[in-house]
């Protein structure tokens, strides 16, 4: 590694000096002086007048210590949810002592916990601890610089995380998405509801034409058009919600509720509920099939766990007359409706 190139300022005997920092490495290190006539810098020039000399010397290991770092260094968490950063403690010069991690400057309503604390890095190695921030539903919004401190005896090292708390969207009402062709809540809330009109009716049935029919992602599953509004089958509303009022997030158990109109013989009807982990490219998984217990309007609910996947997910309600469950069962009296929603 080149320290520097120096041109003498006078003929004859000269003493020339430069400084450099001893690197981490072996306990036996070296320097080389390459004094050359013309040519260019290299570790071994080949000129007829060039002189090359090495000096080998022993070095100590340096003072043991450690560093603390975070990844990512900027974290965003919604009210009522959590987010995390990985804290890494790296050993220097053989350090391998227990290091206690602590935090300061947390905003009001936010708590934090380390998955492992204290941590002990192997000599000249690293160890990690997952730091999870949990924001209450009323946590103070905004950005705060949170300091992570590592302490081992008299040694103290710090790193900073920019923690941003965002507000929860609360109860949201979907709007029709002209790209995906279905009702959508584009931001994260504690619930997403199609509302009383977006899904009302079915296809072009008499007296109950459904707005933006069929209201399925990319219009891939058409409704049946037979029958009369609120005499024959229709799915009129669809909603997803958390039970505790916190934002929709992957891993949370949520309730999906379909409001349907059942025929006069309700035992002939079935509601199939499905979910998709990626609304932009859906693969449908059955939540359950329910048979109405009465004719007319009723709300039917089931729970499921929001899967890992996209931050834009979906549910489908298929209300059918006879037939068997599938993500798109064809039938003259069958209604298919999707609801797209954002999740943390």
N, C-alpha and C positions, 0 to 999 in steps of 0.2 A: 504494500500500500504506500503510495507516494506521500511523503510528508511535505515536500516542497522542492523547488529548484531555485538555486541562488547563484548569481554571477558575482565573482570576486570583484572588489573595488580597487585593488592594487596588485602589482606584481610581487612575487616573492611569498614569504610566509604570511598566511592568513589564518585566523581562527573564526569559523562561521557557525552560528547556532540557530536552531529552530526548536519550537515547542510542539509537543503532541500529547495526546492522552493515551495512556497504556490501555489497550483493549482487554475485554474479558477473553480468556483463552487459556493456554497452557501456563505452567509455572516457570517455563524457560522460554524467553522471548529474544528478539534480536533486532538490530538496526543495521542498515547497509549504507555506506557512502560510495557513490559512483561519481568519481571526478573525471570529467571527459573533456576532450578537445573537440569543439564543434559537435555535430551530430544532434540527436534529439534524446529526450528523457526516456529511459527504460530501466528496468531492474538490472540489465546486463548489456550495456552497449559494447560494441566490438572494435572501437577505434584503436589504432596502433599506439596512441599516447594515453589511453584511458586506464584508470586505476579503480579497482573494486575491492572494498574491505568491509568485513562484517564484524560486529561485536555482539556476542551472546551474553545474556544476563538473566539471573533468576529474579522472579517477581513474587510478591505475596498475593494472597487470594483476594485482598480488598475487604472492606467492612461488610459483614452480612447484613442484608436488609431486604425490603420487598417493595412492590408497587401495587396499587389498587386501580382497576379500570372497570368500566361498565360498557355493556353492549346490549341494546342501543343506548346512546347517551341522551336521546329524546324519546319520552314515553307519553302517550296519550291514553287517558282512561275516561270513560263516560260515567256520569253519576249512576250509582247502583251496580257497577261492574268492576272488573279488575283487569290489570295489565302487569307485565313483568319485564325485568331486565336481568341479564346475567352479570354477576360481579365476579371478576377474576383477580386473585391474589397471586402474584408472580414472585418467586424467590430470586434473590440476587446474592451471589458470592456464598452459596451454600446455606442460606437461611432456611430453617425448617421448624420454626416455632409456631405455637398456636397464636392465631390472630383473631381478635374479636372485632366484629363488624357492627357499626351503629349508624344511625341516621339523624339528621337535623333538618329543620325548616320544612317539615311536612305541612301542607295546607290543612285548614280546618275541615274535619269530616273525612280525612284520608288516613288509613292505617297501613302499616307495611310490615312484612315479615320475611326473614331469610330462611331458605330451606335448610341450610346448615350454618350453625354459628356457635362457637368459633370454628375456623377452618385452619388446617395446617398444610402448607404446600410442601411437597418433597423438595429436597435440596436441588436448587437450580431448575425446578419445575414449576407447575402452576396448579391451582385448585380453584373450583368455582362454587358459587352459591347463588341460587335463584332468588331474586328479590321480587316479591309480589306486592303491588300496591292495590288496595281495595278502597274504592270511593263509595261513601254512603249516598243515599238518594238526595241528600241535602248538602253534599260536599261543596265547598267554595270553588267556583269555577275560575279559570285563568291559568297562567303558567307560573310555576315556582321553581327556582333552582334548589334542588335537594342535594345536600352534601352527604356522601357515603364516606365514613371514616373507618380505617383499619388501624387497630392498636395492638402492639405486642411489646409489653414492657414499656421502655421509653421511646420506642419507635412508633411514629404516627405518620400515616399516608392517607390522602383523600382523593376523591374524584367527584364530579358533579353530574347530576342528571337533571335535564329540563323536563319537569313533570307538568303536563297540561291536563286539567280536568275540564271536560266538556259537559254540557247540560244534556239530560235525557230528553228525548222527544215526547215522552208521556204517551197518552192515547192518541193514535193517529188514524186518520181516515184516508183510504187509498184513493188514488186518481187513476184514470185509464192511461196506460202507457201505449202510445201509438206504435212504438218500435216492437215491444214484446207482445202486444195485442192482448193485454190482460190488466186488471187493476193492480196497482203497485204503491207501496209505501217506500219512497226512495231514501228516507233517513231512518235511523234507528229509534224506535220508541218502545214503550212497555207493551203496546198492543198495536195491531194493524187490522182495520175493519173495512170491508168493502162498502159499508153503509147500506141504507135501505133501498137504493135505486139502481146502482151499477149492475147488479146481477138479477134484478127482479124479472121474473118470467122465464121463458125458454124459447130459443129459436124464433120462429115466426108463428108460434101457436096462436090460436084465435084469442084476441083480447089481451095478449101478454107478450108482445114482441120484446125480446131482450136487447137492450142497448149494447152496441159493439159486439153483438153475438159472433162467435160462441164464447168469447172471453176465456179462451185457453191460449197458452203460450204459443206464439207463432200461428195461431188459428189451426192447430194440427188435429183437433178433435171436435167434429161438428155435432151439434145438438139435433135431436129429433124434433120435428115440427108439428106433430099430430096433437089433437086434444084442445081443451079449453082452459084458459087461465084460471087458476085457483079452483079447478075441478079436477084436472089431471096433474101429473107430477111436474114439479119444478124445484130447483134449488135457488133460493132468493137472496141469500146473504152468506158471507163467509168471514170468519174472524179468527185471529191467533192472538194469544195473550199469555204473559207470565202470570203466575199465581200471586207473586209477591209485589207486583208493581215495578219491578226493576226492568232495565232494558233487555230486549231480546238478545240473547248471546248464545254462541255455540256451547253445547253441553248443558244448557238449561232445559228443564222440563216445562213444556208449555201446553196450553189447552187450545185445541182447534174446535171451533163451533160452527156448524152449518145450520142455517134456518131453511127448512124445506116445507113444501106442501105435498102431503101424501094423499093418494087416491082413496076412494071410499072403502076399498079393501086394502088396508095398509100392509097386511102380511105379504102382499104381492110385490111390494116395493123394497128396495135396499139402498142404503147410502154407503158408498165406498169412499174412504178417506185415504189420500196418498200424500207423501211429501217428496220433495226433490232438494238435494243438497246444493245444486247449482241451477238457479232459475234460467240462466242464459243458455244452458245445454242440459235440460232436465233428464234424469233417469228416475222413474217413479218407484217408490217403495210403499207398499200397503201399510197403513196404520191400523185399519180395522174395517169390518163391514157390520153395519147396524140395521136392523129391521125396525121401522117405526112402530110405535105401540098404539097409535090413534090416527084417524083421518084428519086432514087439514093441516094448519100451520103448527110447527113445533121446531124447537132448537135441539140439536143432537151434538154432544161433545165427546171428544176423546183426547187423551194426553199422549204426547211423545217427546223424545229428547231431541233437541236441535242438534244435528250432526256437525262434525267438522267438515269444512268444505268452503264454498264461496261465501262472501259476505252479502250475497243476494240469493235468498232461498225462496221456496214456494210450497204451497199446499194445493191439492186438487180435491174438489168434492164432485163425485159422480153419483147422481141420484137416478136410479133406473127402475124400470118396470120389468120384473122377472130377469132372466138371463143370469150370467155369472160375472164375478168380479174380474175386471182388468183395468188397466189405466185408461182405456178408451173403449168401452163396450158400446157397440152400435145398437140403436133401437129407436123406434118412432116416438117413444115417450121419455127418452133418456136425456138428462141435462148434465153438462160438464162445465165446471167453472174453476178457474185458477185464481190464486191470490199470491202476489209476489211481495216480498218484504225484506228490508235490510236487517242484518244482524251484526253484532259485534263479534 
